[in-house]
Amino acid sequence: MIDWTSLTPLDPGGVTVGPAEAHPAFADPDYVRRRNLIADRARGHRVGEPSPPVRYTEAEHATWRKVHRTLLRAQDGRICPQLLRAREAAPIPTDGVPQHEEVSDALQGLTGFRFTLAGGIVPNERFLGTMAEGYFHAVQYVRHPSMPLYTPEPDVLHDVFGHGIHLTDPSLADLYRTVGRAATRVHSADALDLISRVYWFTLEYGTVLARRGPMAYGAALLSSFGELARFAHAELRPFDLADMARMPYQVAGYQPVLFTVDSLAHLADLLHAFLDDFDEDTRDRHHLPALDERGSLAHPPRP
């Protein structure tokens, strides 16, 4: 079943699109049935097994083409040059929704990563930890066609267009593995939550504060027309672990606070310094707020 968080984002024109549960997808039983049918195939799926092929409809391919064209235009001038170069090499077709396996085969040759099938929320230990082995959990369903530039949950466009670009680039793929290796060394909810928050505010929603202004690098920004149109107007704060550790993240709405680094090389230095020796005592060593001080948050909807 769909389990989307109720938040109130704005569309790129500044028009309120309403709470997530009021999204047109919820009023369309045919869409819900199709979405859940595709998602349910992830039940019992073991990490590393091939994803079953999906016979996408022409309407789903049309949604892909429209969002693909729009994102290409929106990204130009707004994302890091390194990611523009990665986009050129990324296995992202223009004509329709790709199969997981064709994207994975190309990614594996570039950075060793593959998609592994997901259908809903994935526990932090599994979602984060499998990155150490070169697997990224990804979904196969496509957002609702009536509102293609906004979806209240990650879909195949987000995973392929956002994380697919990241996982084409060796230096960013290394950071995914760095996150994964840290997660494999811990088991407590508190430690995994802390890694998840740092991952969320960097590899999902991170920005670079360059001389020409803020540039996006986070996968959720790369794959969202609305976020690309407005992220420079969010509250931009310097990378700060304590701030990240206590900051609630919004799963289904535009992010009001984003964190910046000086460059992607700076990001790599910061993440390696924090995660390379990450263990159950890291929170205490860095004097970061404990889980019960900030409240436990589920990982953003991921299969």
VOPANU-378227 format. One record per residue (C-alpha): x, y, z; residue number from 1. Coordinates in pm, 1 decimal. Example, Ala and Ser with C-alpha at 12.3 -4.5 7.8 and 13.67 -1.06 7.14 Angstrom:
! VOPANU-378227
@xx:1230.0; yy:-450.0; zz:780.0; k:1
@xx:1367.0; yy:-106.0; zz:714.0; k:2
This chain:
! VOPANU-378227
@xx:0.0; yy:0.0; zz:0.0; k:1
@xx:107.7; yy:360.7; zz:-57.6; k:2
@xx:247.2; yy:517.0; zz:259.2; k:3
@xx:327.1; yy:879.9; zz:180.9; k:4
@xx:392.7; yy:1146.4; zz:440.6; k:5
@xx:151.2; yy:1439.0; zz:460.5; k:6
@xx:337.5; yy:1760.7; zz:392.0; k:7
@xx:258.3; yy:2071.9; zz:190.6; k:8
@xx:507.6; yy:2150.7; zz:-87.8; k:9
@xx:477.1; yy:2427.2; zz:-346.5; k:10
@xx:497.9; yy:2385.5; zz:-719.6; k:11
@xx:759.7; yy:2582.3; zz:-920.0; k:12
@xx:510.2; yy:2859.0; zz:-990.9; k:13
@xx:444.7; yy:2915.0; zz:-621.2; k:14
@xx:102.0; yy:2750.3; zz:-624.8; k:15
@xx:24.0; yy:2527.9; zz:-328.7; k:16
@xx:-29.3; yy:2175.1; zz:-454.3; k:17
@xx:-167.9; yy:2059.6; zz:-120.3; k:18
@xx:-82.1; yy:1787.2; zz:127.6; k:19
@xx:74.6; yy:1469.2; zz:-3.6; k:20
@xx:-235.6; yy:1260.6; zz:61.7; k:21
@xx:-432.7; yy:1495.7; zz:-167.5; k:22
@xx:-200.7; yy:1423.3; zz:-461.0; k:23
@xx:-401.1; yy:1305.0; zz:-767.2; k:24
@xx:-249.2; yy:958.5; zz:-737.6; k:25
@xx:-458.8; yy:890.7; zz:-428.6; k:26
@xx:-782.5; yy:961.2; zz:-613.4; k:27
@xx:-690.3; yy:730.4; zz:-900.6; k:28
@xx:-758.4; yy:366.4; zz:-806.6; k:29
@xx:-611.3; yy:242.5; zz:-1134.8; k:30
@xx:-284.5; yy:422.1; zz:-1061.9; k:31
@xx:-272.1; yy:295.6; zz:-702.4; k:32
@xx:-336.4; yy:-59.2; zz:-822.1; k:33
@xx:-62.5; yy:-34.2; zz:-1086.4; k:34
@xx:186.7; yy:128.1; zz:-847.5; k:35
@xx:128.3; yy:-133.9; zz:-580.2; k:36
@xx:141.9; yy:-420.5; zz:-828.4; k:37
@xx:490.0; yy:-312.0; zz:-935.9; k:38
@xx:602.8; yy:-239.8; zz:-579.7; k:39
@xx:477.6; yy:-572.5; zz:-445.4; k:40
@xx:720.4; yy:-760.2; zz:-668.7; k:41
@xx:994.7; yy:-651.3; zz:-430.2; k:42
@xx:854.1; yy:-870.6; zz:-151.3; k:43
@xx:1114.1; yy:-1130.6; zz:-63.2; k:44
@xx:1361.6; yy:-989.0; zz:-312.2; k:45
@xx:1716.9; yy:-1063.4; zz:-205.7; k:46
@xx:1988.5; yy:-803.7; zz:-250.6; k:47
@xx:2180.3; yy:-871.4; zz:-569.9; k:48
@xx:1910.8; yy:-1072.2; zz:-746.1; k:49
@xx:1814.2; yy:-935.5; zz:-1088.5; k:50
@xx:1515.0; yy:-703.9; zz:-1091.2; k:51
@xx:1223.3; yy:-850.2; zz:-1285.8; k:52
@xx:1142.2; yy:-661.2; zz:-1606.9; k:53
@xx:844.0; yy:-427.1; zz:-1614.7; k:54
@xx:629.4; yy:-384.8; zz:-1925.0; k:55
@xx:576.8; yy:-9.6; zz:-1901.2; k:56
@xx:274.5; yy:149.5; zz:-2064.5; k:57
@xx:295.1; yy:421.3; zz:-2327.5; k:58
@xx:156.2; yy:666.2; zz:-2069.7; k:59
@xx:443.4; yy:579.9; zz:-1833.5; k:60
@xx:698.3; yy:624.0; zz:-2112.2; k:61
@xx:539.4; yy:960.2; zz:-2197.3; k:62
@xx:571.3; yy:1073.3; zz:-1835.3; k:63
@xx:937.2; yy:971.8; zz:-1839.9; k:64
@xx:1002.5; yy:1169.0; zz:-2160.1; k:65
@xx:832.7; yy:1483.2; zz:-2030.5; k:66
@xx:1015.0; yy:1483.0; zz:-1696.4; k:67
@xx:1346.2; yy:1392.3; zz:-1862.1; k:68
@xx:1327.0; yy:1691.0; zz:-2100.3; k:69
@xx:1225.1; yy:1926.9; zz:-1821.8; k:70
@xx:1499.1; yy:1814.0; zz:-1584.5; k:71
@xx:1770.1; yy:1854.4; zz:-1846.8; k:72
@xx:1673.3; yy:2219.2; zz:-1889.6; k:73
@xx:1634.6; yy:2277.4; zz:-1516.6; k:74
@xx:1972.7; yy:2126.9; zz:-1430.7; k:75
@xx:2174.0; yy:2344.1; zz:-1668.7; k:76
@xx:2337.2; yy:2623.2; zz:-1470.9; k:77
@xx:2209.0; yy:2486.8; zz:-1141.1; k:78
@xx:2410.9; yy:2170.2; zz:-1077.1; k:79
@xx:2781.0; yy:2112.6; zz:-1022.8; k:80
@xx:2989.3; yy:2087.5; zz:-1342.4; k:81
@xx:3119.0; yy:1749.2; zz:-1226.4; k:82
@xx:2762.9; yy:1620.9; zz:-1230.0; k:83
@xx:2693.3; yy:1768.0; zz:-1571.4; k:84
@xx:2986.5; yy:1561.4; zz:-1696.6; k:85
@xx:2855.4; yy:1253.9; zz:-1515.0; k:86
@xx:2512.9; yy:1312.9; zz:-1670.4; k:87
@xx:2665.1; yy:1284.0; zz:-2015.9; k:88
@xx:2803.6; yy:939.4; zz:-1930.9; k:89
@xx:2502.9; yy:821.2; zz:-1728.7; k:90
@xx:2287.1; yy:539.2; zz:-1871.1; k:91
@xx:1970.2; yy:749.8; zz:-1882.0; k:92
@xx:1766.6; yy:702.0; zz:-2199.3; k:93
@xx:1557.7; yy:986.3; zz:-2337.2; k:94
@xx:1285.1; yy:783.5; zz:-2505.3; k:95
@xx:1130.2; yy:589.8; zz:-2219.4; k:96
@xx:1157.3; yy:420.9; zz:-1880.7; k:97
@xx:1464.3; yy:193.7; zz:-1866.8; k:98
@xx:1476.3; yy:-145.3; zz:-1701.3; k:99
@xx:1678.6; yy:-174.1; zz:-1381.5; k:100
@xx:1906.9; yy:-433.1; zz:-1533.9; k:101
@xx:2007.7; yy:-223.8; zz:-1835.3; k:102
@xx:2094.4; yy:69.2; zz:-1609.5; k:103
@xx:2276.0; yy:-161.2; zz:-1367.2; k:104
@xx:2482.2; yy:-323.0; zz:-1641.3; k:105
@xx:2606.8; yy:18.2; zz:-1750.6; k:106
@xx:2670.1; yy:142.1; zz:-1394.8; k:107
@xx:2862.4; yy:-169.8; zz:-1304.5; k:108
@xx:3105.2; yy:-104.8; zz:-1587.4; k:109
@xx:3157.3; yy:252.7; zz:-1469.0; k:110
@xx:3170.6; yy:231.1; zz:-1088.4; k:111
@xx:3075.2; yy:-125.4; zz:-992.3; k:112
@xx:2728.9; yy:-27.0; zz:-861.6; k:113
@xx:2400.1; yy:-197.4; zz:-940.4; k:114
@xx:2038.7; yy:-126.3; zz:-849.4; k:115
@xx:1867.7; yy:-375.6; zz:-623.2; k:116
@xx:1490.3; yy:-391.2; zz:-613.1; k:117
@xx:1282.0; yy:-208.2; zz:-353.9; k:118
@xx:910.5; yy:-148.4; zz:-325.5; k:119
@xx:858.3; yy:66.3; zz:-17.1; k:120
@xx:1036.4; yy:175.9; zz:297.8; k:121
@xx:1367.0; yy:-1.1; zz:352.3; k:122
@xx:1511.9; yy:-24.0; zz:706.1; k:123
@xx:1821.8; yy:189.7; zz:751.2; k:124
@xx:2047.9; yy:-106.4; zz:826.4; k:125
@xx:1965.4; yy:-270.4; zz:492.7; k:126
@xx:1928.6; yy:45.1; zz:280.9; k:127
@xx:2254.6; yy:199.9; zz:397.2; k:128
@xx:2456.1; yy:-115.2; zz:455.8; k:129
@xx:2413.0; yy:-263.1; zz:107.9; k:130
@xx:2584.5; yy:40.6; zz:-41.6; k:131
@xx:2908.9; yy:-103.1; zz:96.1; k:132
@xx:2857.1; yy:-397.1; zz:-140.8; k:133
@xx:2782.9; yy:-174.1; zz:-438.7; k:134
@xx:2402.0; yy:-202.8; zz:-434.4; k:135
@xx:2152.0; yy:80.1; zz:-426.6; k:136
@xx:1786.6; yy:12.1; zz:-348.1; k:137
@xx:1564.6; yy:150.5; zz:-624.9; k:138
@xx:1198.9; yy:135.2; zz:-719.6; k:139
@xx:1042.4; yy:64.1; zz:-1057.7; k:140
@xx:708.3; yy:246.5; zz:-1052.8; k:141
@xx:646.0; yy:577.7; zz:-1231.4; k:142
@xx:484.1; yy:887.5; zz:-1080.5; k:143
@xx:126.0; yy:987.1; zz:-1163.1; k:144
@xx:97.3; yy:1139.0; zz:-1513.8; k:145
@xx:-135.1; yy:1423.8; zz:-1415.6; k:146
@xx:137.2; yy:1597.2; zz:-1212.6; k:147
@xx:467.4; yy:1475.6; zz:-1360.2; k:148
@xx:683.9; yy:1750.2; zz:-1210.2; k:149
@xx:589.0; yy:1668.6; zz:-851.7; k:150
@xx:567.2; yy:1336.3; zz:-674.1; k:151
@xx:533.6; yy:1292.5; zz:-295.5; k:152
@xx:748.6; yy:977.4; zz:-299.7; k:153
@xx:1064.9; yy:868.9; zz:-480.9; k:154
@xx:995.6; yy:688.1; zz:-806.9; k:155
@xx:1199.9; yy:538.3; zz:-1089.1; k:156
@xx:1270.0; yy:886.8; zz:-1227.3; k:157
@xx:1422.7; yy:993.5; zz:-897.4; k:158
@xx:1633.0; yy:680.0; zz:-864.1; k:159
@xx:1761.1; yy:664.9; zz:-1221.8; k:160
@xx:1790.3; yy:1037.0; zz:-1291.7; k:161
@xx:1921.8; yy:1132.9; zz:-947.4; k:162
@xx:2117.5; yy:840.8; zz:-809.5; k:163
@xx:2197.9; yy:708.0; zz:-1156.2; k:164
@xx:2395.5; yy:1024.9; zz:-1227.9; k:165
@xx:2573.0; yy:997.0; zz:-891.5; k:166
@xx:2662.4; yy:632.9; zz:-940.1; k:167
@xx:2813.6; yy:708.7; zz:-1279.0; k:168
@xx:3081.5; yy:918.8; zz:-1108.6; k:169
@xx:3359.3; yy:720.0; zz:-932.4; k:170
@xx:3421.5; yy:978.9; zz:-660.9; k:171
@xx:3054.0; yy:997.4; zz:-563.3; k:172
@xx:3014.0; yy:620.4; zz:-585.5; k:173
@xx:3301.2; yy:600.5; zz:-336.4; k:174
@xx:3103.0; yy:818.6; zz:-94.6; k:175
@xx:2802.9; yy:584.4; zz:-121.0; k:176
@xx:3034.6; yy:296.8; zz:-27.9; k:177
@xx:3176.5; yy:505.7; zz:255.9; k:178
@xx:2824.4; yy:553.2; zz:394.2; k:179
@xx:2760.4; yy:181.1; zz:352.5; k:180
@xx:3078.0; yy:69.8; zz:527.7; k:181
@xx:2996.6; yy:294.5; zz:825.3; k:182
@xx:2648.2; yy:140.8; zz:846.9; k:183
@xx:2785.3; yy:-214.0; zz:848.6; k:184
@xx:2991.2; yy:-140.0; zz:1160.6; k:185
@xx:2693.2; yy:-42.0; zz:1378.4; k:186
@xx:2355.2; yy:-186.6; zz:1471.6; k:187
@xx:2186.0; yy:56.4; zz:1708.7; k:188
@xx:1894.6; yy:268.2; zz:1584.9; k:189
@xx:2073.0; yy:579.5; zz:1711.8; k:190
@xx:2391.7; yy:519.4; zz:1513.3; k:191
@xx:2204.5; yy:425.2; zz:1196.3; k:192
@xx:1977.8; yy:728.1; zz:1231.8; k:193
@xx:2282.1; yy:953.4; zz:1254.3; k:194
@xx:2434.3; yy:807.1; zz:936.3; k:195
@xx:2096.8; yy:838.2; zz:764.8; k:196
@xx:2069.9; yy:1207.5; zz:852.3; k:197
@xx:2417.5; yy:1283.5; zz:719.6; k:198
@xx:2339.2; yy:1087.7; zz:402.4; k:199
@xx:2006.7; yy:1274.9; zz:366.2; k:200
@xx:2155.5; yy:1623.0; zz:397.4; k:201
@xx:2450.8; yy:1548.4; zz:167.3; k:202
@xx:2399.1; yy:1283.2; zz:-100.6; k:203
@xx:2023.3; yy:1344.1; zz:-120.0; k:204
@xx:1997.5; yy:1720.3; zz:-57.7; k:205
@xx:2347.1; yy:1865.0; zz:-58.6; k:206
@xx:2457.7; yy:2191.2; zz:-220.0; k:207
@xx:2789.1; yy:2353.5; zz:-307.7; k:208
@xx:2828.2; yy:2723.2; zz:-231.4; k:209
@xx:3045.9; yy:2822.2; zz:-527.3; k:210
@xx:3165.1; yy:3172.5; zz:-619.0; k:211
@xx:2886.9; yy:3201.0; zz:-876.2; k:212
@xx:2628.7; yy:3101.4; zz:-616.1; k:213
@xx:2474.6; yy:2781.2; zz:-480.0; k:214
@xx:2488.5; yy:2471.2; zz:-699.9; k:215
@xx:2302.5; yy:2145.8; zz:-640.7; k:216
@xx:2464.2; yy:1805.3; zz:-612.5; k:217
@xx:2217.5; yy:1600.1; zz:-401.6; k:218
@xx:2027.1; yy:1331.9; zz:-592.9; k:219
@xx:1687.1; yy:1453.1; zz:-470.8; k:220
@xx:1767.5; yy:1798.7; zz:-605.4; k:221
@xx:1893.5; yy:1665.4; zz:-938.3; k:222
@xx:1568.9; yy:1477.1; zz:-996.6; k:223
@xx:1318.6; yy:1743.5; zz:-886.3; k:224
@xx:1219.2; yy:2029.0; zz:-1115.1; k:225
@xx:1058.7; yy:2212.6; zz:-824.9; k:226
@xx:1359.9; yy:2179.4; zz:-595.5; k:227
@xx:1595.7; yy:2292.8; zz:-872.5; k:228
@xx:1377.5; yy:2598.3; zz:-926.1; k:229
@xx:1380.7; yy:2702.0; zz:-560.8; k:230
@xx:1672.1; yy:2545.7; zz:-368.7; k:231
@xx:1885.4; yy:2860.5; zz:-395.3; k:232
@xx:1615.1; yy:3039.0; zz:-191.3; k:233
@xx:1614.3; yy:2783.3; zz:89.7; k:234
@xx:1798.2; yy:2856.3; zz:412.8; k:235
@xx:2154.0; yy:2754.3; zz:326.4; k:236
@xx:2375.7; yy:2660.9; zz:620.2; k:237
@xx:2739.9; yy:2549.8; zz:628.0; k:238
@xx:2798.1; yy:2176.4; zz:677.7; k:239
@xx:2750.4; yy:2115.0; zz:1049.9; k:240
@xx:2715.8; yy:1767.7; zz:1202.2; k:241
@xx:2539.6; yy:1882.7; zz:1517.9; k:242
@xx:2290.0; yy:2080.7; zz:1313.2; k:243
@xx:2223.8; yy:1782.1; zz:1086.8; k:244
@xx:2187.5; yy:1550.1; zz:1383.4; k:245
@xx:1900.6; yy:1749.7; zz:1531.3; k:246
@xx:1735.2; yy:1871.3; zz:1211.1; k:247
@xx:1409.4; yy:1696.1; zz:1115.1; k:248
@xx:1402.4; yy:1615.7; zz:745.3; k:249
@xx:1095.5; yy:1649.1; zz:529.2; k:250
@xx:1016.7; yy:1337.9; zz:331.0; k:251
@xx:753.1; yy:1459.9; zz:88.3; k:252
@xx:797.3; yy:1836.9; zz:71.8; k:253
@xx:1054.0; yy:2092.4; zz:-33.1; k:254
@xx:1340.4; yy:2116.2; zz:212.4; k:255
@xx:1342.7; yy:2445.7; zz:407.2; k:256
@xx:1706.4; yy:2405.4; zz:519.0; k:257
@xx:1996.1; yy:2281.7; zz:305.9; k:258
@xx:2362.8; yy:2240.9; zz:396.3; k:259
@xx:2653.7; yy:2358.7; zz:183.0; k:260
@xx:3013.1; yy:2256.5; zz:119.2; k:261
@xx:3286.4; yy:2438.6; zz:-72.4; k:262
@xx:3323.4; yy:2169.6; zz:-338.9; k:263
@xx:3266.3; yy:1799.1; zz:-396.2; k:264
@xx:3628.2; yy:1741.4; zz:-293.4; k:265
@xx:3547.2; yy:1923.1; zz:32.8; k:266
@xx:3242.8; yy:1697.0; zz:75.7; k:267
@xx:3460.1; yy:1387.9; zz:32.2; k:268
@xx:3703.7; yy:1511.2; zz:297.1; k:269
@xx:3420.8; yy:1581.0; zz:543.2; k:270
@xx:3241.5; yy:1250.0; zz:492.5; k:271
@xx:3555.5; yy:1040.7; zz:509.9; k:272
@xx:3668.5; yy:1224.2; zz:825.0; k:273
@xx:3335.3; yy:1150.6; zz:991.9; k:274
@xx:3250.6; yy:805.7; zz:857.2; k:275
@xx:3578.9; yy:620.6; zz:809.6; k:276
@xx:3605.3; yy:539.7; zz:1179.8; k:277
@xx:3232.9; yy:556.8; zz:1255.0; k:278
@xx:3120.1; yy:328.9; zz:1537.5; k:279
@xx:2865.5; yy:314.3; zz:1818.0; k:280
@xx:3058.3; yy:578.4; zz:2016.4; k:281
@xx:3083.4; yy:835.3; zz:1736.0; k:282
@xx:2785.8; yy:1036.9; zz:1860.1; k:283
@xx:2942.3; yy:1075.3; zz:2202.7; k:284
@xx:3288.0; yy:1157.6; zz:2064.9; k:285
@xx:3138.5; yy:1438.1; zz:1855.0; k:286
@xx:2900.4; yy:1552.4; zz:2134.0; k:287
@xx:2599.8; yy:1510.0; zz:1905.9; k:288
@xx:2239.7; yy:1493.7; zz:2032.9; k:289
@xx:2111.2; yy:1147.8; zz:2118.5; k:290
@xx:1818.7; yy:981.0; zz:1946.1; k:291
@xx:1576.5; yy:1043.2; zz:2232.4; k:292
@xx:1670.1; yy:1411.8; zz:2230.0; k:293
@xx:1560.9; yy:1463.6; zz:1869.4; k:294
@xx:1307.7; yy:1187.6; zz:1808.0; k:295
@xx:1344.7; yy:888.8; zz:1581.4; k:296
@xx:1269.7; yy:951.0; zz:1215.3; k:297
@xx:1202.9; yy:680.8; zz:958.9; k:298
@xx:1427.5; yy:675.6; zz:655.8; k:299
@xx:1268.3; yy:857.4; zz:361.6; k:300
@xx:1034.8; yy:632.3; zz:160.9; k:301
@xx:1260.1; yy:388.9; zz:-12.3; k:302
@xx:1164.6; yy:46.5; zz:-117.4; k:303
